[in-house]
Amino acid sequence: MIKKIIGMFLALLVVTAIGVGTYGATIYFQSIGLLSSKTYKGFGNETDVISATKPMTILFLGVDTGTGSRSDKWEGNSDTMLLVTVNPLTKKTTMMSLERDILTEIGEDGETMQAKLNAAYATGGAKLAISTIQDLMNITIDRYVMINMEGLVQLVNAVGGVEVNNTLGFTISIEEQEPEYTSTIDPGKQKLNGDQALVYARMRYQDPEGDYGRQKRQREVIQKVIAKVLSLNSISNYQEILQAVSDNMQTNIEISNNTIPQLLGYQDALKNIESQQLRGEDATLADGGSYQVVTSDHLLEMQNVLRESLGLDTLTSLKTNAVLYENLYGMAASPAVNYFDASTTSIYDNGATQTSGGSQVGSYETADTPYTTNQTVIPDYSVSYSQ
């Protein structure tokens, strides 16, 4: 399920940047006020990172609302989860996909259950999803942005479509699994409208990489949406973007006259995006369910990727609520796995993009790395990388 949500946040920044000079101050600020009143849903304990234009972490949630039969547009699982760090000091953004099937401990009202990561939202909404992912990645989440499926369709249409490269070698379609989605995407470079973009990043069953391949395509669409937003110069486009945002988004990012100057400080960082993927190993448990189980070495690596992107000290031991591979099987994962698919995409003023890096491969063999889960120290195990 695709929910291309970082584009929403960028859209707010870009509209802010051009609005006062070209839109007319009175109408512009009325629009921003209406947007904030429709989208803002805070918890009362928000950090002050935006007011100080500090590096911040945003959790983006895409809510699977099914086929439209649910009366509540926010009911469902968070089948797209992205942790995004935006650092105005280094002018860099890190975007990390979190696999929805990762087995983790979810705690609410003094009780703890083991479940897939996306069950946190279904159980306790955005607040429980935030606390669960904070514990998983051992990091503070400063803000969240949540969008439903219709928001993606409207946003892509508002920016005039996006160009992607279907490298799978076959026509992408999900009509067999979900008959209500009839759009198709041919192989090669294609320009997609909103409905096609939804299908492009929603498909997973035919992808050799399964859900990980889908998440790569999600990040591709996100980056292309960002490039298009930065290249727009028509006021009508921004009005459409605001409409898409206001009808289909919830967030605790306040958009007001007071926060607009601070939000502008994050724009340059969003032009330089590094993509990351938190991965797991396939596991079938006693309940018959299929899960992804993270290895401690890879999880610590990804925790430190986020910390480095925020300018924080890296960790030498692991603290997490994840159910770890070593706990289940008593050993490190042995096969070579693509744990870390890193790339950096620069977005230029004309909307062009350039990507470099990627495809780093790790094999588990031997070494010592202690880790903890729920404050309990687990015996050391042996892990090392062969590159």
C-alpha positions in Angstrom: 0.0 0.0 0.0 1.5 3.3 -1.0 1.0 6.6 0.8 3.4 9.1 -0.6 3.5 11.5 2.3 6.8 13.3 2.5 5.7 15.3 -0.6 2.9 16.7 1.6 5.4 18.2 4.0 7.6 19.6 1.3 4.5 21.0 -0.4 3.9 23.0 2.8 7.4 24.4 2.7 7.4 25.3 -0.9 4.0 26.9 -0.8 5.2 28.9 2.2 8.3 30.0 0.3 6.5 31.5 -2.7 3.2 32.4 -1.2 3.8 35.8 0.3 5.4 37.3 -2.8 3.1 35.9 -5.4 -0.2 34.9 -4.0 -1.2 37.9 -2.1 -0.6 38.0 1.7 -4.3 38.2 2.8 -5.5 35.2 0.7 -2.3 33.3 1.4 -2.5 33.5 5.1 -6.2 32.7 5.1 -5.4 29.6 3.1 -2.6 28.6 5.6 -4.9 29.2 8.5 -7.6 27.0 7.0 -5.0 24.3 6.2 -3.8 24.3 9.8 -7.2 24.1 11.3 -8.1 21.1 9.1 -4.9 19.1 9.4 -3.4 19.9 12.9 -3.8 17.1 15.5 -1.2 17.5 18.2 -0.7 15.6 21.4 0.3 18.5 23.7 3.9 17.3 24.3 5.5 18.4 21.0 9.2 19.3 21.1 10.5 22.8 20.2 12.7 21.7 17.3 10.8 23.7 14.7 10.8 27.0 16.6 14.6 26.7 16.8 15.0 25.2 13.3 16.9 22.2 14.7 17.5 18.8 13.1 14.3 16.9 13.5 12.8 13.4 13.0 9.4 13.0 11.3 7.4 9.8 11.2 5.3 9.5 8.0 2.4 7.1 8.2 0.4 5.9 5.2 -2.9 4.5 6.3 -4.4 1.5 4.5 -8.1 2.4 4.3 -9.0 -0.8 2.4 -11.2 -0.4 -0.7 -13.2 2.6 0.6 -15.8 0.6 2.6 -14.6 2.1 5.9 -16.5 5.2 7.0 -13.5 6.5 8.9 -10.7 7.6 6.5 -8.1 7.0 9.3 -9.2 3.5 10.2 -6.8 0.7 9.2 -3.1 -0.3 9.4 -0.2 1.9 8.7 1.2 0.0 5.8 3.7 2.6 4.8 6.0 3.9 7.6 8.9 6.2 6.9 11.3 7.8 9.3 12.7 11.0 7.9 15.4 13.1 9.5 15.8 16.6 8.2 19.0 18.4 9.1 19.1 22.1 8.2 22.7 22.4 9.4 24.1 19.7 7.0 21.4 20.4 4.5 20.6 16.7 4.2 17.6 14.5 4.6 17.6 10.8 5.4 14.5 8.8 4.4 14.3 5.3 6.0 11.5 2.8 5.1 10.4 0.5 7.9 9.2 -2.9 6.9 5.6 -3.2 8.1 5.9 -7.0 9.1 8.8 -6.5 11.5 8.1 -8.4 14.7 8.2 -6.1 17.7 6.8 -5.6 21.1 3.9 -3.1 21.3 3.0 -1.8 24.8 -0.2 0.0 25.7 -1.9 0.6 29.1 0.7 -1.6 30.9 0.2 -4.6 28.6 2.7 -5.8 26.0 2.0 -7.9 22.9 4.2 -9.2 20.1 2.9 -8.2 16.7 3.8 -6.8 13.3 5.0 -3.2 13.5 2.0 -1.9 11.5 -0.4 -3.2 14.2 0.7 -0.4 16.5 -1.3 2.2 14.5 -4.3 -0.1 14.2 -4.3 -0.7 18.0 -3.6 2.8 19.3 -3.5 5.3 16.4 -0.6 7.6 15.6 0.4 8.1 19.3 1.0 4.4 19.8 2.7 4.0 16.4 5.1 6.9 17.4 6.0 5.4 20.8 6.5 1.9 19.3 8.8 3.1 16.6 10.7 5.3 19.0 11.4 2.2 21.1 12.3 0.2 18.0 14.8 2.7 16.7 15.9 4.2 20.0 15.3 7.7 18.8 13.0 10.7 19.6 10.3 11.3 17.0 9.6 15.1 16.9 6.6 15.2 14.5 4.4 12.9 12.5 2.5 13.3 9.2 -0.3 10.9 8.3 -2.1 10.6 4.9 -4.6 8.3 3.4 -4.6 6.8 -0.1 -6.7 9.5 -1.8 -4.2 12.1 -0.7 -1.5 10.5 -2.9 -3.7 10.5 -6.0 -4.7 14.2 -5.6 -1.1 15.3 -4.8 0.5 13.6 -7.9 -2.3 15.1 -10.1 -1.7 18.5 -8.5 2.0 18.5 -9.5 1.2 17.4 -13.1 2.2 13.8 -12.7 5.6 12.2 -12.1 8.1 10.4 -14.3 9.4 7.0 -13.0 11.4 4.2 -14.5 9.8 0.7 -14.4 12.8 -1.5 -14.4 11.0 -4.8 -13.7 10.7 -5.7 -17.4 6.9 -6.3 -17.3 3.7 -4.2 -17.1 2.8 -3.4 -13.6 -0.9 -4.1 -12.6 -2.7 -4.9 -9.4 -6.1 -5.4 -11.0 -6.1 -9.2 -10.4 -5.7 -8.7 -6.7 -7.6 -5.5 -6.4 -10.1 -5.1 -9.3 -10.9 -1.5 -8.3 -7.4 -0.4 -9.5 -7.3 -0.7 -13.3 -4.3 1.5 -14.2 -1.2 -0.1 -15.6 2.4 0.9 -16.0 4.5 -0.3 -19.0 8.2 -1.1 -18.7 10.7 1.7 -19.0 10.4 5.4 -18.4 6.8 6.5 -17.9 4.9 9.6 -16.8 2.3 8.7 -14.3 -0.9 10.4 -13.1 -2.2 9.9 -9.6 -4.0 6.7 -10.1 -1.0 5.1 -11.9 1.4 6.3 -9.2 -0.8 4.6 -6.6 -0.6 1.3 -8.5 3.1 1.7 -9.3 4.1 1.8 -5.6 1.3 -0.4 -4.3 2.3 -3.6 -6.3 4.3 -6.2 -4.5 3.2 -9.7 -5.4 4.9 -9.7 -8.8 8.0 -8.0 -7.6 11.0 -10.4 -7.1 11.9 -8.4 -4.0 8.3 -8.4 -2.6 7.6 -5.7 -0.1 11.1 -4.4 -0.2 10.8 -3.8 -4.0 7.5 -1.9 -3.3 9.2 0.3 -0.8 12.0 1.2 -3.3 9.3 2.3 -5.7 7.6 4.3 -2.9 10.8 6.2 -2.3 11.2 6.8 -6.0 7.8 8.3 -6.3 8.4 10.4 -3.2 11.6 11.9 -4.6 10.0 12.6 -7.9 7.1 14.4 -6.2 9.5 16.5 -4.3 11.3 17.5 -7.5 8.1 18.4 -9.2 6.9 20.5 -6.2 10.2 22.4 -6.2 9.9 23.1 -10.0 6.4 24.4 -10.0 5.7 28.1 -10.7 1.9 28.2 -11.1 -0.3 29.4 -8.3 -3.1 27.1 -9.5 -0.8 24.1 -8.8 -0.2 25.2 -5.2 -3.9 25.7 -4.7 -4.4 22.1 -5.8 -1.6 20.9 -3.5 -3.2 22.7 -0.5 -6.5 21.1 -1.3 -4.9 17.6 -1.4 -3.1 18.3 1.8 -6.0 19.7 3.7 -8.5 17.0 2.9 -6.3 13.9 3.4 -3.6 14.7 6.0 -3.2 14.8 9.8 -0.1 16.1 11.5 1.3 17.8 14.6 3.4 20.2 12.4 1.8 23.5 13.1 1.4 25.8 10.0 1.0 29.3 11.2 2.3 32.9 10.8 4.7 32.1 13.7 6.1 28.8 12.3 6.4 29.7 8.6 9.8 31.4 8.9 11.2 28.4 10.9 9.8 25.9 8.4 11.5 27.7 5.6 14.8 26.8 7.2 14.3 23.1 6.2 13.9 23.6 2.5 17.5 23.2 1.4 17.9 19.9 3.3 15.0 18.4 1.3 16.9 18.9 -1.9 19.5 16.2 -0.9 17.9 12.9 0.1 19.6 9.7 1.2 17.4 6.6 1.1 17.7 3.7 3.6 15.8 0.5 4.3 15.3 -1.3 7.6 15.2 -5.0 6.7 14.4 -8.2 8.4 14.7 -12.0 7.9 11.8 -14.2 6.9 10.3 -16.0 9.9 7.2 -18.2 10.4 6.1 -18.4 14.0 4.0 -20.9 15.9 0.8 -18.9 15.1 1.4 -19.6 11.4 2.0 -15.9 10.6 4.8 -14.7 8.4 7.0 -12.0 9.9 10.2 -10.1 9.3 12.7 -10.5 12.2 15.6 -8.0 12.4 19.1 -9.0 13.2 20.7 -7.0 16.0 23.8 -5.9 14.0 21.6 -4.5 11.1 19.3 -2.7 13.5 22.1 -1.1 15.4 23.5 0.0 12.0 20.3 1.6 11.1 19.8 3.3 14.5 23.2 4.9 14.0 22.4 6.0 10.5 19.6 8.0 11.9 21.7 9.3 14.8 24.5 10.4 12.5 22.0 12.2 10.2 20.9 14.2 13.2 24.4 15.0 14.4 24.1 12.7 17.5 26.7 10.4 18.9 26.6 6.8 17.6 25.8 3.8 19.9 27.9 0.7 20.6 25.1 -1.3 22.1 21.6 -1.9 21.0 18.4 -1.0 22.9 15.1 -1.9 21.2 11.7 -3.4 21.6 12.2 -5.5 18.5 12.0 -9.3 18.7 15.5 -10.1 17.4 16.6 -12.9 15.1 19.2 -14.1 17.6 16.5 -14.4 20.3 14.5 -16.7 18.1 17.2 -18.8 16.6 20.2 -18.4 19.0 22.6 -17.5 16.2 23.4 -14.7 13.7 21.8 -14.9 10.3 24.2 -16.7 7.9 23.1 -16.0 4.3 24.3 -12.9 2.5 21.5 -10.4 2.4 21.1 -6.9 0.9 20.6 -5.2 4.3 21.4 -1.7 3.3 20.4 -0.1 0.0 21.7 3.5 0.4 21.6 6.1 -2.2 21.6 9.9 -2.3 19.4 11.9 -4.7 20.1 15.6 -5.3 17.2 17.7 -6.6 18.1 20.7 -8.6 16.3 24.0 -9.1 14.9 22.8 -12.5 13.5 19.6 -11.0 16.2 17.3 -12.4 17.5 14.6 -10.1 20.8 12.8 -9.8 21.3 9.6 -7.7 24.5 8.1 -6.5 25.6 5.2 -4.2 23.6 2.2 -3.2 23.6 -1.6 -3.1 25.9 -2.2 -0.1 25.8 -5.9 0.9 26.4 -7.4 4.4 27.1 -11.0 5.3 26.8 -12.2 8.9 29.8 -14.2 10.2 31.6 -13.5 13.5 32.4 -10.7 16.1 31.0 -9.3 19.4 28.1 -6.8 19.7 26.1 -6.7 23.0 22.5 -5.6 22.8 19.5 -5.1 25.1 15.8 -5.5 24.7 13.3 -4.1 27.2 16.3 -3.2 29.4 17.4 -6.8 29.7 21.0 -7.7 28.6 21.1 -10.5 26.1 24.3 -12.6 25.9 26.9 -11.5 23.3 26.8 -13.1 19.9 29.2 -12.9 16.9 28.7 -10.8 13.9 30.8 -9.1 11.2 30.4 -7.7 7.7 32.1 -8.9 4.5 31.8 -6.2 1.9 
